[in-house]
Amino acid sequence: MALELRQNLKLAQKLVMTPQLRQAIKLLQLGRLELTEALQAEIEQNPMLEEAQPQLEAPTNPDALSAEENPYQAEPPITDQVKGDDPATVAEVNWEDYANAFDSDFSFSHETPPADAPSQFDFISATPGLESYLMWQLTHLELTPRDSELTQFIIGNLNGHGFLEADISDIRAHCQCTEEEAEGVLRLVQSLDPPGVAARDIRESLLLQLDRLDEEDPLATEIVEQHMGLLEARNYTQLARETGAPLKRVQEAVALIQSLTPYPGNEFSNEQTNYIVPDVYVFKVDGEFVIQLNDEGLPQLQLSAEYQQLLKQKNGLPPESRSYLRENKRNAEWFIKSIEQRQRTIYRVMESLLKFQREFFERGAGSMRPLILRDVAE
């Protein structure tokens, strides 16, 4: 088989990823914490960049109000436009072309900030633990020293879900009591709030909660006691056959069971909650949705006036220093432009989401429509 060389012409379309476009895309995908770190890092690396100081003068023009003073402005100004040496170097990015280069299942991710950076209003007071809450309830009861010892042992053996990890034999062995005493004190602890506490499994937890309802539901109790497997499989037709109840009645009983709390101790968990800081807020004002970008905590960037003044001097700098500052100035201009582009893109994406998903914002998750990235980009 002979080898030969051929020249072929092929016409193809592809997206050219310039360094500036790569930077803009990278900034767009960053979460707020990562974006703040990127801004600080760029300030440290580029001498032409500095953080703008907040203006202390009170604005007289309503359009010049800050985001805090005017929370419902249509599209708040991001930063002042930068006048670069060559405006063409900071041209707009065609995000529709960028979106077309990806599959339709691409989505933007939202970063969750770490637990050590909460808002000052996130935690007003600590949530009481389950053990302390149960012990507080016992202080309102008249217990014998013997019963107090038993209740403390039982409460001390509850796990994070509120389930009892010790069995009756453990209680008897540790407290040197009879089975009747152990069972009686266990029922006492199970009568405390939250309903279902001190159960030994999910089935018992649900039964304890059903027993505390104002109106008994024998069918729901039967399903939990005898048909947990069918309940977990959501086989309602078979449940109707097994219980002899109409399908609609079975569905009502299942809905009641689903309203219960399988793990009663979870609401008393001491684990710190992570809060998501949004990039954009949506308010409803006079029946219309208003978009507000969240710039809180983000450094506002500007070009260094001192270094720009040095560049204007014809004989004040050696050629190498002048070239270095000019290069950093171009990089700074593009970086600021990329940040502005990121904010405008987020705003336009939110506008598109409001257009396509208005029913979701009005009525909730049940009205959400299928949506792909291409729809938003167009």
Order of alpha helices (4+ residues) and beta strands (2+ residues): alpha-alpha-beta-alpha-alpha-alpha-alpha-alpha-alpha-alpha-alpha-alpha-alpha-beta-beta-beta-alpha-alpha-alpha-alpha
